[in-house]
């Protein structure tokens, strides 16, 4: 009997644990200098019978989740093939390849264990279905063993694309755009203990085991511990009692588990950001103040306190002529359909003090608009540009679900400005949270004339992309960013903490 792939369909992906690879460097001296990199192996099922898997190798910026992630090669017929995105550093290519190959063997075993668990579960499901088929109740409709997935039907791999062709190996600064599968914070990862501790949403003492062992993680743990000690014994509605109603501690599924492609482009002209907060005018007259105070006392302090407040309001209404006039105008205006302030202005020459004030309404989501000009110099670059345009258009399109009952969200994107000399996040350009792509605007004739090469590819293209962040920027995001970059806690008056602009 063949496996029906109920739990291991085509497109299923399995990723090994992140593993360190020690790379010996040239001119290491007497003691042999070496560099440590971190890699994972991803297996993606491409065929059912016989089962086949595509094997891709990814290099990570560090041991912790997040940071720069790059596909550096594939495994073809058991042989590691590295691509042009590899940064060999000061190591020999053959030495680098040998070290990665050695680690790939262990990572392959790790990923294959995950596949084996899926296949075993699938086999049990087959046996269960067979048993029900052989029973005497053949005439009855068998219950469905699996609900139709509401996950979108979408392309699983866009590959590694770049323009111009030399940008990967050059020292030119670049914009790396990573295409991701959409992840909701409801369906996403686990609650983040570090985020919860910092926000005061964990009632217990932070655990050392929730944090890593490097300098950054130690700093995060000590900050959480100080937060716990400083707030111990206090009671706050925004702390543990309210955590079940908040998404502050919920995070999306890790980026390295949702990768479907990378696109590397030159940094475009005119990079800007707009950090805005929404404020608006608000009014509250004296009668509304009294009513609000009465309602809040009743809800928060009980009927007895609300009764005392009502007595005070009634006493003031009996003794204060101004209050009497305001109440009379309110009742009279309601009876004849005239605005209270209009009536007061006509009769007394006054209006109610509306206590106008600029009030905080909420955060906003930052937009990022980029314009790219493409001028392919040969057939290879023309094909790369063609694939880049298609990748942005396809990945930003709405996805249909099996059966067509629902529509699924398009892919999302991680945008990162890269310093070409260090191959790390650019320190003098803004960091950007995960984004949606709202629009792709293409101009196939930016010079307003139809010109092509012999293979009919266009001589020039202009592409405009409109991104917008999925989440707003918060004050503590900058502290997180400082700790990630330096391992230090940002303190007022200390200009040496934090190594970049931030968000």
N, C-alpha and C positions, 0 to 999 in steps of 0.2 A: 504494500500500500504506500502511496506517495504522500508526502506532506502537503496539506492543503494551504499552508501558509496563512492561517487565520491570525496568528500573532506575529508573523515574520514576513510581511508582504514586501514586494519590490519597493524600494525607497527607504526601507528601515535602515537606521544608522546606529552604529555602536562605536563608542569612543573609549580608548584606553585611558588609564590613569596618567596624569602628568608625571613625567619622569625626567630626572636630571641626566644630562650627557656631558661628560668631561672631555673637553677638546684640548689636546696638547698644542701649544703655540710654538711658532718659530723662535729661534734664539731664546729658548726658555732658560738658558743659563745652567748652572751646576745642578740646581734642584728641580729643574723642569717646570717652567711656568705653564699654567693651563687656565682655561676659561670654562665656566659652567653655563650651559644653555638648557632649556626645558622644552620637551617635545611631547606630542600626543599622536596617536595613530587612529584615524577614523576609517571604519569600514562601512560602506554604503552598498546595500544589496541592489544589483542591477538585473538579475535574471533568476527565475525560479527553478527550472529543470534543464540541466543541473544547476544548483545554486551557484551564483557568481557574485563577487563583491569587488567594488572599486576601493583601493587602499590609498589614502592620502595622508601625508605627513605634515603636521603643523608645528611651527616654532612659536613659543610664548615668550613674552618679554620678561616674566619672572615666575617665581614659584606660586604666587597667589593668583586668584582668579582676576580677570580683567586685564587691562593693559593691551599692548600691541600683539596681535595674533596674525601670523603669516603662513600661508601654505608654501612649503619649501620643496615639495616633491611628491612622488608617488612610488608605489611598489608594483612593479610589472614583472610577472612570472618569477617572483621571489627576489628580484633585483631592485635595489633602491636607485631611483632616478631623480636627481635633484634638479630644480629649475633655476631660472635666472634671478629669483627673489632671495636666494640664499646669501646671507652675509657671513663670509668665511672668517672675517676678522683678520687675525695674524696667523692663521693656521693653513697648513698645506691642504689642498682640496682632497687628496687621497686620504689623509689622516682624518679630516672632517667626515668624509663619506664612510670610512670604516667605523668610526665611533657611533655615528647615527645608525648604521646597519646593525651593529651589535645590540643596540637598545631596541631596535624595531622587533627583533625576535621575541623579546619579553613582552613588549606591548601587543604583539599579535596574539600571544597566548591569552592575555588579559581580555582583549576584545572578543576572542573566540569563545571564552567562557560565557560571556553575555549572550552570544548567539545560541550556545548550547542550551541555556536556560529557556530561551524563547522556543526553541525546537521541541524541547521536552514538554513544555506547556501545550504546544500545538498538537503533539502526539496524544496527550491525554484527552484533548478536546475531540480528536478524531475517534479514539476508542469509545468515548462517551456517546458520540453521535451514532457510531456503528451499533452499539448496544441498544440504543433506542430504536434504531431501524429494524433490528432483528426481533423486537418484542411483538406482542400480540396486538399492540395498538397502532398498527400500520395505517389504519384508515383515518386516524385522527391527525389533525394538523399539528405538526411538531412545533414546539415553541422556538422562537428565534434564539440562537446561541449568542448573537452579538448584535448590538444596536448599530445602525448606520452611523458612521463617523460624521461629525459636523466640521471636521478639519477641511480646509480648502484644498482643492485640486490645483497643485502648483508645481512649477519646476523646482527640482531639488538641488541643482548645482549649476551655478553660472560661471564657475571656473575663476581663474585669476587673469584679469585684464588690465592693461596699462597703455598709456599714451603720454608722450612719444615712446618709441621702442627702447630708447637708452635710459629712461628715467629710473629704472630699477637699480642700475649699477652706478648712477651718477650721484654726486653730492648735492644735487638740486633739492631744495625743499619741496614737499609734495603734500597733496591732500589724499588721504586714504579713506575710501568709502567702502564699508563692509555691509553687505546685504544680509539681513537676518530674517529668520522666521518670526512672525509676530508672537509676542507673549504677553498675556494679561497679568496684572499684579494679583488678581484673584486666583488664576490658574497657574501662576508662575512658581517661583522657588519658595523656599522655606522662609520663615521669619528670620530677619537678620539680627542676631543677638547684639552685635556691636551698635547698630542703629537704634535698637530698642533701649539699650542701656544709656546711650547718650541722650535720648529724648525723655528719659525718666519713665519709660513704659515697662520696666521690668521690676517686679516687686522684690525679687531676690538679689543676692549679691552676684555680680558678674563672675563667670567661671573662667579660669585661666585656660581651660581646655577648648573654649570657644574661639581662642585667638591663636595665631601662628607663633612661630619662634623667632622670626626676623625682627629687625629694629622697628619697622613700621608697626607691626602687630603688637609688639611690647608697648609702644607708645599708646596705641588705641586701648589696650587693656588697662594701663595705668590711668588714662583719662576716664574710662568708665568706672574704675574703682573709686577715683576721687569724686565722681558724680554721685555714686551710690552713698559714700560716706557723708558728703555734704548735704544730701537730701534725706538721710535716714531720719525717721521719726516724723517727717512732714506728711501732711495729707493734702492732696491736690486732685481736683476733678480731672485734670489732664493727665494724671499718671496712671497707675495700674488699673484703676477702676474703669478708665475710659478706653483702654487699649483695644478691646474687642470691637469698638466702633471706628477704629482708625486704620488707614492703610499705610501709616508711616513706617511700620516695621515690615511690610510686605515688599518683596523685591521680585523683579521679573526673573525668568529663567536665565542662568548664566549665558553670557554672550557666546562663549566658546562651544556651547551645546546647540546653538541655533545658526551657525554660520552656513551660508549657501553661496557665498562668492565674495571676491574682493575686486575693487576697481581703483587703480592708482592714477591720479592726474596731477598736472602742475597746479600749484596754488593760483587761483584766478585773481584777477585785479578786483579791487574794490571790496575786500572782505570787511564786513561791518557786523556789529551785533546791537541789539536794542533791549537793554534790561529795563523793563518798565513794571510799575505797580499800579493797580487800578484804584484810584480814589474818586469819590463823588460827593456831591453836596447832600446833606441830610438835615431834616427839620424835626422839631419836637416841641409843641407848645405846652403851656402850663397844664392844661386839662389832660393832655396825653401823658405828661410826666406823672400826674396823680394817678391816672388809670394804670400806667405801667408799674408804678411802685406798689399799688394794691395787688395787682396780678402776681408780681414776683414774690411778694410776701406770702401770698396764699400758697403758691406752688413750692416755694423753697423753705418757708419757715412755719407753715401751718395756718389753720383758720384763726387761732387766737391772735397771732401777730397781725394777720390781715384785718381782723376786726378792729384792733387798736389803730391801725393806719387809716382805716375807713372813718373812724371816729375823729381823728385829727383833721382829715380832709373836710368832713362835714362841719366841724367846729369853725374852721377857717372860712368855709363858704357862708356861714351864718354871720360872722363878725366882720369880714373884709368886704367892703363895698366894691372894690375892683373885681374880686372874684364873682360877686353877685352879678355885676354888669356883664362879665364874660360869659357866665352861665346863661343869663337872660338872652344875650345876643345869639348864643349857640342854639337855644331852644327856639327862639323866634325865627332865626334864619332857617332852621330845619323845617319849621312849619310852613314857611312861605316859599321855600326853595331858593333862598338867597344865601350867598357865601357869608360866613360869620364875619370875616374881616371887612367885607364891603359894608355890612350893616354897622359895625363898630366905627368904621371910618366916616360914614355919613352922620351918625348920631353923636359920637364922642370925639371924633378926630383922631382916634387911636386904632391900632390893630394889635392882635396878639403877637407877643414876642415868639417868633418861631425857632429861636436858638439855632440859627443856621450855622452849620459846621461842616468842614471837609472831613469826610469819614473814609476809613479804609474799607474797600470793597473786596479786594482779593488780589492774587498774583495774576500774571499774564504768561502766555507761552511765546517764547522767542521765535521769530521767523529768520531763516537764513536763505538768501537768494544768491545764486552763483551763475555766472555766464562763462562758458568755455568755448574757445575757438579751436577747431580742428582743421589742420591742413596736411593731410597724409602725404608723405614723400615717396612712398613706394607701395606695392601691392600688399605687403604684410601689414603696414600701418593702416591701410584702407580697410582691411578685414578686421583689424582690432577696433577701429572706430565704429564699423558696422555692428560688431558684437556689443560694444559699450552702449550704443544708442538702443539696441534691442533689449539689453539687460535692464536698463533704467525703465524703459517703457513696460516691459513685461512684469518686472518685479513690483512696479507701482500700481499694477492693474488689480481690480477687485477679483477675488477668487470665488468660484462656485463650489458648493459642497456636493458630495454624492447624493443624488436624488433631486438636487436643485431646490430644496425647501429653504435653505439658508444661504446667505452670502457671507464669505469670510473676509477678514481684513487683509489688505495687501501686506507685502513684506515691509519691514522697517529697516532703519539704517543707522550705523554707527559712523560718525564723521570724526576724523582725527587729522590735525595738521602735524606733519612729521618733519623734524629737523634732519635734512639730508646728510649732515656730517656725523651725527650721533645715532641716527635711525631711531630716535625716541621722540616723545611728544614735544612739540614746539613750545618753548617757554614764553614766547612773546606774542602768541596768538591765542584766542579764547578756546577753552575746552567746551565741547558741545555734548549735551545729553542725547540719548537715543531719539531719533527723529522719524517722522513720517514724510514721505515725498508727496507733496500736494499737487505738483504739476511738472510736466516735462514739455517744454516748448522748443520745437526744432525749426531752424531756418536752413534749408538745404541750398539756398543761394544767397548767402550773406552779402555778396558783391552785386546782387541784383542782376546777375547774368547767368545763363545756363552754361556751365563749363564742366567737362568730364575728362577723365583719362581714357586710355584705349580700352580698359576693361569696364568702362561705363561708371566707375566710381566717381563721386563728386570731388571737385578740386578743393572745396572748403565747406565747412559746416559751422553753424553756431547753435549751441545747446544751452538753454536756460533751465535751471533746476530750482524749484521752490520747496525748501524743507521747512518743517516746524517741529520743535521739540515736543515730546509726548508728556513731559512733566515740567512744572515750573522750577525756577531756581530758588533755593532757600539759603538763608544766612549760613547755616551750619554746613552746607555743601562745600564752602570754601575751606573750613577747618578740616573736613575730610580730605580735601585735595592737598592741603599743606602736609598733613600727616603722611599721605601716600607718597609725596615727593621727597620729604626730608626725614620722616620718622619723628618729627618734633611736633609739639603741640603749639598752635598759634597763640601767642600771648600779646595783649595790648602793649604798644610801645616797643616791641621787639621787631626791628625791620629785617632780621636775619631768618625768620621763619617763613616758609613758603618759597617755592622756587619758580613760580610762574604767575601769570595773570589770573588764572582760575577761569570761572565761567563768565 
